[in-house]
């Protein structure tokens, strides 16, 4: 069985990796693609959940 501390550590690690991957994906889009992808409510919610910087 995994300890609570180890579980928390793993969750933080995976969230960080996911944020980095989403940020890289967003950063590679052109201006029009960025506007279009953020208009999708599900994508925007995912970006918000992981702290992706998409306003700037």
mmCIF file of the N, C-alpha and C atoms, coordinates in Angstrom:
data_MODEL
# 
_entry.id   MODEL 
# 
loop_
_atom_site.group_PDB 
_atom_site.id 
_atom_site.type_symbol 
_atom_site.label_atom_id 
_atom_site.label_alt_id 
_atom_site.label_comp_id 
_atom_site.label_asym_id 
_atom_site.label_entity_id 
_atom_site.label_seq_id 
_atom_site.pdbx_PDB_ins_code 
_atom_site.Cartn_x 
_atom_site.Cartn_y 
_atom_site.Cartn_z 
_atom_site.occupancy 
_atom_site.B_iso_or_equiv 
_atom_site.pdbx_formal_charge 
_atom_site.auth_seq_id 
_atom_site.auth_comp_id 
_atom_site.auth_asym_id 
_atom_site.auth_atom_id 
_atom_site.pdbx_PDB_model_num 
ATOM 1   N N  . UNK A 1 1  ? 0.844   -1.185 0.000   1.00 0.00 ? 1  UNK A N  1 
ATOM 2   C CA . UNK A 1 1  ? 0.000   0.000  0.000   1.00 0.00 ? 1  UNK A CA 1 
ATOM 3   C C  . UNK A 1 1  ? 0.886   1.245  0.000   1.00 0.00 ? 1  UNK A C  1 
ATOM 4   N N  . UNK A 1 2  ? 0.464   2.256  -0.723  1.00 0.00 ? 2  UNK A N  1 
ATOM 5   C CA . UNK A 1 2  ? 1.239   3.490  -0.853  1.00 0.00 ? 2  UNK A CA 1 
ATOM 6   C C  . UNK A 1 2  ? 0.888   4.447  0.288   1.00 0.00 ? 2  UNK A C  1 
ATOM 7   N N  . UNK A 1 3  ? 1.904   5.141  0.794   1.00 0.00 ? 3  UNK A N  1 
ATOM 8   C CA . UNK A 1 3  ? 1.659   6.083  1.885   1.00 0.00 ? 3  UNK A CA 1 
ATOM 9   C C  . UNK A 1 3  ? 1.009   7.350  1.330   1.00 0.00 ? 3  UNK A C  1 
ATOM 10  N N  . UNK A 1 4  ? 0.363   8.079  2.216   1.00 0.00 ? 4  UNK A N  1 
ATOM 11  C CA . UNK A 1 4  ? -0.295  9.321  1.817   1.00 0.00 ? 4  UNK A CA 1 
ATOM 12  C C  . UNK A 1 4  ? 0.729   10.315 1.272   1.00 0.00 ? 4  UNK A C  1 
ATOM 13  N N  . UNK A 1 5  ? 1.895   10.373 1.883   1.00 0.00 ? 5  UNK A N  1 
ATOM 14  C CA . UNK A 1 5  ? 2.941   11.288 1.441   1.00 0.00 ? 5  UNK A CA 1 
ATOM 15  C C  . UNK A 1 5  ? 3.423   10.939 0.038   1.00 0.00 ? 5  UNK A C  1 
ATOM 16  N N  . UNK A 1 6  ? 3.621   9.657  -0.212  1.00 0.00 ? 6  UNK A N  1 
ATOM 17  C CA . UNK A 1 6  ? 4.086   9.210  -1.527  1.00 0.00 ? 6  UNK A CA 1 
ATOM 18  C C  . UNK A 1 6  ? 3.007   9.473  -2.576  1.00 0.00 ? 6  UNK A C  1 
ATOM 19  N N  . UNK A 1 7  ? 1.762   9.235  -2.232  1.00 0.00 ? 7  UNK A N  1 
ATOM 20  C CA . UNK A 1 7  ? 0.661   9.500  -3.152  1.00 0.00 ? 7  UNK A CA 1 
ATOM 21  C C  . UNK A 1 7  ? 0.604   10.989 -3.501  1.00 0.00 ? 7  UNK A C  1 
ATOM 22  N N  . UNK A 1 8  ? 0.699   11.840 -2.487  1.00 0.00 ? 8  UNK A N  1 
ATOM 23  C CA . UNK A 1 8  ? 0.696   13.283 -2.711  1.00 0.00 ? 8  UNK A CA 1 
ATOM 24  C C  . UNK A 1 8  ? 1.863   13.690 -3.598  1.00 0.00 ? 8  UNK A C  1 
ATOM 25  N N  . UNK A 1 9  ? 3.026   13.150 -3.341  1.00 0.00 ? 9  UNK A N  1 
ATOM 26  C CA . UNK A 1 9  ? 4.220   13.435 -4.141  1.00 0.00 ? 9  UNK A CA 1 
ATOM 27  C C  . UNK A 1 9  ? 3.999   13.030 -5.605  1.00 0.00 ? 9  UNK A C  1 
ATOM 28  N N  . UNK A 1 10 ? 3.423   11.863 -5.811  1.00 0.00 ? 10 UNK A N  1 
ATOM 29  C CA . UNK A 1 10 ? 3.160   11.384 -7.171  1.00 0.00 ? 10 UNK A CA 1 
ATOM 30  C C  . UNK A 1 10 ? 2.139   12.262 -7.890  1.00 0.00 ? 10 UNK A C  1 
ATOM 31  N N  . UNK A 1 11 ? 1.111   12.686 -7.172  1.00 0.00 ? 11 UNK A N  1 
ATOM 32  C CA . UNK A 1 11 ? 0.081   13.540 -7.770  1.00 0.00 ? 11 UNK A CA 1 
ATOM 33  C C  . UNK A 1 11 ? 0.688   14.878 -8.184  1.00 0.00 ? 11 UNK A C  1 
ATOM 34  N N  . UNK A 1 12 ? 1.489   15.472 -7.323  1.00 0.00 ? 12 UNK A N  1 
ATOM 35  C CA . UNK A 1 12 ? 2.132   16.755 -7.635  1.00 0.00 ? 12 UNK A CA 1 
ATOM 36  C C  . UNK A 1 12 ? 3.035   16.606 -8.858  1.00 0.00 ? 12 UNK A C  1 
ATOM 37  N N  . UNK A 1 13 ? 3.764   15.517 -8.921  1.00 0.00 ? 13 UNK A N  1 
ATOM 38  C CA . UNK A 1 13 ? 4.664   15.279 -10.050 1.00 0.00 ? 13 UNK A CA 1 
ATOM 39  C C  . UNK A 1 13 ? 3.884   15.158 -11.364 1.00 0.00 ? 13 UNK A C  1 
ATOM 40  N N  . UNK A 1 14 ? 2.818   14.366 -11.352 1.00 0.00 ? 14 UNK A N  1 
ATOM 41  C CA . UNK A 1 14 ? 2.030   14.152 -12.570 1.00 0.00 ? 14 UNK A CA 1 
ATOM 42  C C  . UNK A 1 14 ? 1.329   15.446 -12.991 1.00 0.00 ? 14 UNK A C  1 
ATOM 43  N N  . UNK A 1 15 ? 0.804   16.210 -12.028 1.00 0.00 ? 15 UNK A N  1 
ATOM 44  C CA . UNK A 1 15 ? 0.171   17.480 -12.365 1.00 0.00 ? 15 UNK A CA 1 
ATOM 45  C C  . UNK A 1 15 ? 1.171   18.438 -13.003 1.00 0.00 ? 15 UNK A C  1 
ATOM 46  N N  . UNK A 1 16 ? 2.391   18.468 -12.493 1.00 0.00 ? 16 UNK A N  1 
ATOM 47  C CA . UNK A 1 16 ? 3.434   19.323 -13.055 1.00 0.00 ? 16 UNK A CA 1 
ATOM 48  C C  . UNK A 1 16 ? 3.801   18.905 -14.469 1.00 0.00 ? 16 UNK A C  1 
ATOM 49  N N  . UNK A 1 17 ? 3.917   17.605 -14.682 1.00 0.00 ? 17 UNK A N  1 
ATOM 50  C CA . UNK A 1 17 ? 4.234   17.094 -16.017 1.00 0.00 ? 17 UNK A CA 1 
ATOM 51  C C  . UNK A 1 17 ? 3.103   17.397 -17.004 1.00 0.00 ? 17 UNK A C  1 
ATOM 52  N N  . UNK A 1 18 ? 1.866   17.255 -16.538 1.00 0.00 ? 18 UNK A N  1 
ATOM 53  C CA . UNK A 1 18 ? 0.717   17.528 -17.398 1.00 0.00 ? 18 UNK A CA 1 
ATOM 54  C C  . UNK A 1 18 ? 0.653   19.011 -17.752 1.00 0.00 ? 18 UNK A C  1 
ATOM 55  N N  . UNK A 1 19 ? 0.880   19.876 -16.766 1.00 0.00 ? 19 UNK A N  1 
ATOM 56  C CA . UNK A 1 19 ? 0.887   21.315 -17.026 1.00 0.00 ? 19 UNK A CA 1 
ATOM 57  C C  . UNK A 1 19 ? 1.962   21.658 -18.052 1.00 0.00 ? 19 UNK A C  1 
ATOM 58  N N  . UNK A 1 20 ? 3.147   21.121 -17.887 1.00 0.00 ? 20 UNK A N  1 
ATOM 59  C CA . UNK A 1 20 ? 4.243   21.406 -18.814 1.00 0.00 ? 20 UNK A CA 1 
ATOM 60  C C  . UNK A 1 20 ? 3.893   20.951 -20.231 1.00 0.00 ? 20 UNK A C  1 
ATOM 61  N N  . UNK A 1 21 ? 3.301   19.786 -20.356 1.00 0.00 ? 21 UNK A N  1 
ATOM 62  C CA . UNK A 1 21 ? 2.933   19.268 -21.674 1.00 0.00 ? 21 UNK A CA 1 
ATOM 63  C C  . UNK A 1 21 ? 1.852   20.129 -22.323 1.00 0.00 ? 21 UNK A C  1 
ATOM 64  N N  . UNK A 1 22 ? 0.832   20.511 -21.549 1.00 0.00 ? 22 UNK A N  1 
ATOM 65  C CA . UNK A 1 22 ? -0.229  21.358 -22.081 1.00 0.00 ? 22 UNK A CA 1 
ATOM 66  C C  . UNK A 1 22 ? 0.299   22.735 -22.459 1.00 0.00 ? 22 UNK A C  1 
ATOM 67  N N  . UNK A 1 23 ? 1.198   23.281 -21.637 1.00 0.00 ? 23 UNK A N  1 
ATOM 68  C CA . UNK A 1 23 ? 1.763   24.598 -21.926 1.00 0.00 ? 23 UNK A CA 1 
ATOM 69  C C  . UNK A 1 23 ? 2.600   24.554 -23.200 1.00 0.00 ? 23 UNK A C  1 
ATOM 70  N N  . UNK A 1 24 ? 3.378   23.502 -23.371 1.00 0.00 ? 24 UNK A N  1 
ATOM 71  C CA . UNK A 1 24 ? 4.186   23.345 -24.583 1.00 0.00 ? 24 UNK A CA 1 
ATOM 72  C C  . UNK A 1 24 ? 3.292   23.246 -25.806 1.00 0.00 ? 24 UNK A C  1 
ATOM 73  N N  . UNK A 1 25 ? 2.236   22.472 -25.700 1.00 0.00 ? 25 UNK A N  1 
ATOM 74  C CA . UNK A 1 25 ? 1.304   22.320 -26.811 1.00 0.00 ? 25 UNK A CA 1 
ATOM 75  C C  . UNK A 1 25 ? 0.687   23.667 -27.169 1.00 0.00 ? 25 UNK A C  1 
ATOM 76  N N  . UNK A 1 26 ? 0.223   24.402 -26.175 1.00 0.00 ? 26 UNK A N  1 
ATOM 77  C CA . UNK A 1 26 ? -0.403  25.703 -26.421 1.00 0.00 ? 26 UNK A CA 1 
ATOM 78  C C  . UNK A 1 26 ? 0.602   26.677 -27.031 1.00 0.00 ? 26 UNK A C  1 
ATOM 79  N N  . UNK A 1 27 ? 1.814   26.697 -26.507 1.00 0.00 ? 27 UNK A N  1 
ATOM 80  C CA . UNK A 1 27 ? 2.834   27.636 -26.977 1.00 0.00 ? 27 UNK A CA 1 
ATOM 81  C C  . UNK A 1 27 ? 3.233   27.402 -28.429 1.00 0.00 ? 27 UNK A C  1 
ATOM 82  N N  . UNK A 1 28 ? 3.050   26.191 -28.932 1.00 0.00 ? 28 UNK A N  1 
ATOM 83  C CA . UNK A 1 28 ? 3.434   25.906 -30.315 1.00 0.00 ? 28 UNK A CA 1 
ATOM 84  C C  . UNK A 1 28 ? 2.357   26.287 -31.331 1.00 0.00 ? 28 UNK A C  1 
ATOM 85  N N  . UNK A 1 29 ? 1.163   26.631 -30.849 1.00 0.00 ? 29 UNK A N  1 
ATOM 86  C CA . UNK A 1 29 ? 0.080   27.023 -31.755 1.00 0.00 ? 29 UNK A CA 1 
ATOM 87  C C  . UNK A 1 29 ? 0.293   28.444 -32.262 1.00 0.00 ? 29 UNK A C  1 
ATOM 88  N N  . UNK A 1 30 ? -0.236  28.732 -33.453 1.00 0.00 ? 30 UNK A N  1 
ATOM 89  C CA . UNK A 1 30 ? -0.196  30.114 -33.933 1.00 0.00 ? 30 UNK A CA 1 
ATOM 90  C C  . UNK A 1 30 ? -1.341  30.898 -33.290 1.00 0.00 ? 30 UNK A C  1 
ATOM 91  N N  . UNK A 1 31 ? -1.345  32.218 -33.502 1.00 0.00 ? 31 UNK A N  1 
ATOM 92  C CA . UNK A 1 31 ? -2.318  33.100 -32.844 1.00 0.00 ? 31 UNK A CA 1 
ATOM 93  C C  . UNK A 1 31 ? -3.767  32.665 -33.063 1.00 0.00 ? 31 UNK A C  1 
ATOM 94  N N  . UNK A 1 32 ? -4.134  32.354 -34.301 1.00 0.00 ? 32 UNK A N  1 
ATOM 95  C CA . UNK A 1 32 ? -5.501  31.932 -34.598 1.00 0.00 ? 32 UNK A CA 1 
ATOM 96  C C  . UNK A 1 32 ? -5.873  30.627 -33.931 1.00 0.00 ? 32 UNK A C  1 
ATOM 97  N N  . UNK A 1 33 ? -4.945  29.685 -33.928 1.00 0.00 ? 33 UNK A N  1 
ATOM 98  C CA . UNK A 1 33 ? -5.195  28.400 -33.284 1.00 0.00 ? 33 UNK A CA 1 
ATOM 99  C C  . UNK A 1 33 ? -5.371  28.585 -31.782 1.00 0.00 ? 33 UNK A C  1 
ATOM 100 N N  . UNK A 1 34 ? -4.560  29.466 -31.176 1.00 0.00 ? 34 UNK A N  1 
ATOM 101 C CA . UNK A 1 34 ? -4.667  29.719 -29.737 1.00 0.00 ? 34 UNK A CA 1 
ATOM 102 C C  . UNK A 1 34 ? -6.045  30.251 -29.382 1.00 0.00 ? 34 UNK A C  1 
ATOM 103 N N  . UNK A 1 35 ? -6.528  31.223 -30.168 1.00 0.00 ? 35 UNK A N  1 
ATOM 104 C CA . UNK A 1 35 ? -7.849  31.800 -29.900 1.00 0.00 ? 35 UNK A CA 1 
ATOM 105 C C  . UNK A 1 35 ? -8.936  30.740 -30.031 1.00 0.00 ? 35 UNK A C  1 
ATOM 106 N N  . UNK A 1 36 ? -8.812  29.915 -31.061 1.00 0.00 ? 36 UNK A N  1 
ATOM 107 C CA . UNK A 1 36 ? -9.825  28.895 -31.310 1.00 0.00 ? 36 UNK A CA 1 
ATOM 108 C C  . UNK A 1 36 ? -9.850  27.841 -30.203 1.00 0.00 ? 36 UNK A C  1 
ATOM 109 N N  . UNK A 1 37 ? -8.691  27.385 -29.780 1.00 0.00 ? 37 UNK A N  1 
ATOM 110 C CA . UNK A 1 37 ? -8.643  26.310 -28.789 1.00 0.00 ? 37 UNK A CA 1 
ATOM 111 C C  . UNK A 1 37 ? -9.161  26.784 -27.434 1.00 0.00 ? 37 UNK A C  1 
ATOM 112 N N  . UNK A 1 38 ? -8.901  28.043 -27.074 1.00 0.00 ? 38 UNK A N  1 
ATOM 113 C CA . UNK A 1 38 ? -9.355  28.556 -25.778 1.00 0.00 ? 38 UNK A CA 1 
ATOM 114 C C  . UNK A 1 38 ? -10.860 28.824 -25.779 1.00 0.00 ? 38 UNK A C  1 
ATOM 115 N N  . UNK A 1 39 ? -11.468 28.972 -26.956 1.00 0.00 ? 39 UNK A N  1 
ATOM 116 C CA . UNK A 1 39 ? -12.926 29.142 -27.030 1.00 0.00 ? 39 UNK A CA 1 
ATOM 117 C C  . UNK A 1 39 ? -13.658 27.864 -26.633 1.00 0.00 ? 39 UNK A C  1 
ATOM 118 N N  . UNK A 1 40 ? -12.992 26.724 -26.718 1.00 0.00 ? 40 UNK A N  1 
ATOM 119 C CA . UNK A 1 40 ? -13.591 25.455 -26.326 1.00 0.00 ? 40 UNK A CA 1 
ATOM 120 C C  . UNK A 1 40 ? -13.628 25.391 -24.799 1.00 0.00 ? 40 UNK A C  1 
ATOM 121 N N  . UNK A 1 41 ? -14.827 25.337 -24.235 1.00 0.00 ? 41 UNK A N  1 
ATOM 122 C CA . UNK A 1 41 ? -14.998 25.381 -22.779 1.00 0.00 ? 41 UNK A CA 1 
ATOM 123 C C  . UNK A 1 41 ? -14.275 24.237 -22.069 1.00 0.00 ? 41 UNK A C  1 
ATOM 124 N N  . UNK A 1 42 ? -14.276 23.058 -22.655 1.00 0.00 ? 42 UNK A N  1 
ATOM 125 C CA . UNK A 1 42 ? -13.614 21.915 -22.014 1.00 0.00 ? 42 UNK A CA 1 
ATOM 126 C C  . UNK A 1 42 ? -12.099 22.105 -21.985 1.00 0.00 ? 42 UNK A C  1 
ATOM 127 N N  . UNK A 1 43 ? -11.552 22.623 -23.070 1.00 0.00 ? 43 UNK A N  1 
ATOM 128 C CA . UNK A 1 43 ? -10.102 22.869 -23.118 1.00 0.00 ? 43 UNK A CA 1 
ATOM 129 C C  . UNK A 1 43 ? -9.738  23.976 -22.143 1.00 0.00 ? 43 UNK A C  1 
ATOM 130 N N  . UNK A 1 44 ? -10.530 25.043 -22.127 1.00 0.00 ? 44 UNK A N  1 
ATOM 131 C CA . UNK A 1 44 ? -10.265 26.145 -21.212 1.00 0.00 ? 44 UNK A CA 1 
ATOM 132 C C  . UNK A 1 44 ? -10.311 25.661 -19.759 1.00 0.00 ? 44 UNK A C  1 
ATOM 133 N N  . UNK A 1 45 ? -11.277 24.827 -19.422 1.00 0.00 ? 45 UNK A N  1 
ATOM 134 C CA . UNK A 1 45 ? -11.377 24.285 -18.064 1.00 0.00 ? 45 UNK A CA 1 
ATOM 135 C C  . UNK A 1 45 ? -10.151 23.438 -17.721 1.00 0.00 ? 45 UNK A C  1 
ATOM 136 N N  . UNK A 1 46 ? -9.685  22.663 -18.683 1.00 0.00 ? 46 UNK A N  1 
ATOM 137 C CA . UNK A 1 46 ? -8.488  21.847 -18.476 1.00 0.00 ? 46 UNK A CA 1 
ATOM 138 C C  . UNK A 1 46 ? -7.273  22.737 -18.259 1.00 0.00 ? 46 UNK A C  1 
ATOM 139 N N  . UNK A 1 47 ? -7.136  23.785 -19.082 1.00 0.00 ? 47 UNK A N  1 
ATOM 140 C CA . UNK A 1 47 ? -6.023  24.726 -18.921 1.00 0.00 ? 47 UNK A CA 1 
ATOM 141 C C  . UNK A 1 47 ? -6.082  25.385 -17.545 1.00 0.00 ? 47 UNK A C  1 
ATOM 142 N N  . UNK A 1 48 ? -7.279  25.787 -17.119 1.00 0.00 ? 48 UNK A N  1 
ATOM 143 C CA . UNK A 1 48 ? -7.433  26.401 -15.804 1.00 0.00 ? 48 UNK A CA 1 
ATOM 144 C C  . UNK A 1 48 ? -7.063  25.430 -14.690 1.00 0.00 ? 48 UNK A C  1 
ATOM 145 N N  . UNK A 1 49 ? -7.495  24.195 -14.820 1.00 0.00 ? 49 UNK A N  1 
ATOM 146 C CA . UNK A 1 49 ? -7.225  23.187 -13.797 1.00 0.00 ? 49 UNK A CA 1 
ATOM 147 C C  . UNK A 1 49 ? -5.723  22.971 -13.599 1.00 0.00 ? 49 UNK A C  1 
ATOM 148 N N  . UNK A 1 50 ? -4.977  23.019 -14.694 1.00 0.00 ? 50 UNK A N  1 
ATOM 149 C CA . UNK A 1 50 ? -3.545  22.751 -14.612 1.00 0.00 ? 50 UNK A CA 1 
ATOM 150 C C  . UNK A 1 50 ? -2.693  24.018 -14.612 1.00 0.00 ? 50 UNK A C  1 
ATOM 151 N N  . UNK A 1 51 ? -3.312  25.184 -14.616 1.00 0.00 ? 51 UNK A N  1 
ATOM 152 C CA . UNK A 1 51 ? -2.565  26.438 -14.514 1.00 0.00 ? 51 UNK A CA 1 
ATOM 153 C C  . UNK A 1 51 ? -1.813  26.830 -15.770 1.00 0.00 ? 51 UNK A C  1 
ATOM 154 N N  . UNK A 1 52 ? -2.337  26.460 -16.934 1.00 0.00 ? 52 UNK A N  1 
ATOM 155 C CA . UNK A 1 52 ? -1.703  26.807 -18.197 1.00 0.00 ? 52 UNK A CA 1 
ATOM 156 C C  . UNK A 1 52 ? -1.907  28.297 -18.456 1.00 0.00 ? 52 UNK A C  1 
ATOM 157 N N  . UNK A 1 53 ? -0.833  29.008 -18.820 1.00 0.00 ? 53 UNK A N  1 
ATOM 158 C CA . UNK A 1 53 ? -0.904  30.441 -19.125 1.00 0.00 ? 53 UNK A CA 1 
ATOM 159 C C  . UNK A 1 53 ? -1.342  30.601 -20.580 1.00 0.00 ? 53 UNK A C  1 
ATOM 160 N N  . UNK A 1 54 ? -2.577  31.057 -20.769 1.00 0.00 ? 54 UNK A N  1 
ATOM 161 C CA . UNK A 1 54 ? -3.097  31.226 -22.119 1.00 0.00 ? 54 UNK A CA 1 
ATOM 162 C C  . UNK A 1 54 ? -3.593  32.656 -22.351 1.00 0.00 ? 54 UNK A C  1 
ATOM 163 N N  . UNK A 1 55 ? -3.309  33.545 -21.447 1.00 0.00 ? 55 UNK A N  1 
ATOM 164 C CA . UNK A 1 55 ? -3.743  34.940 -21.583 1.00 0.00 ? 55 UNK A CA 1 
ATOM 165 C C  . UNK A 1 55 ? -2.525  35.845 -21.725 1.00 0.00 ? 55 UNK A C  1 
ATOM 166 N N  . UNK A 1 56 ? -1.969  35.873 -22.889 1.00 0.00 ? 56 UNK A N  1 
ATOM 167 C CA . UNK A 1 56 ? -0.827  36.767 -22.993 1.00 0.00 ? 56 UNK A CA 1 
ATOM 168 C C  . UNK A 1 56 ? -0.009  36.597 -24.154 1.00 0.00 ? 56 UNK A C  1 
# 
